[in-house]
Amino acid sequence: MSDCQVADLAAVLPHAVSTAVECPEEPYDGRLGPGDVELRFRSLGPHDSSGLDVTIEIRSKWFASRAENRQQRCDAVLAAVTDVLNPLRVGVYLMLPVAAWSQTE
């Protein structure tokens, strides 16, 4: 990925992910605060193996309303980043663990 593609992806992902995982229990009002979306970029290391150019991993707390259509949610993120990352091979992995979150202000 070029630096430009990374910057474009960083600009698109917060809204795309927030929209994709929005649910009645955690609605998205279009305003993101600290801790709402965390982005981490890492290059493949010498011992990593992947058939894709980019893998996007999303972790969001499990709610039944999220789980029932998780494939469509995953597909929505992929569609949102396709223009930015074309012609790279991209995969999106959505994990919905039973979890809790706390943070300081």
Residue, then its C-alpha position, 0 to 999 in steps of 0.5 A: m500500500s502506498d502512503c496515500q492509500v493508507a491515508d485515504l483508508a484512515a479517512v474512510l474507515p472510522h465512518a464506514v465501520s461505525t455505520a456498519v456496526e451501528c445497532p439499537e444498543e449502540p447507535y451511531d449519530g455521526r460524531l465519533g469520540p475518543g475510543d469509538v474507533e481505533l485504527r492500527f496499521r501494520s505491515l506484514g512481518p518477515h514471518d507473516s503469511s497472507g494471500l491478501d494485500v490488506t486485511i481489515e479486522i473489526r472487533s465490536k461488542w456482540f449484540a443479537s441485532r448485530a449478529e443477525n446480519r453480520q455478513q451484510r455489515c462486513d460486506a458494507v465495510l468492504a464496499a466502502v473501502t473498495d474505491v480507496l484500495n482498488p486494485l488491491r486484494v482486500g479482506v474484512y473480518l468482523m468479530l463480535p465477541v461477548a465483551a465489555w469496554s471501559q475507558t478514562e475520559 
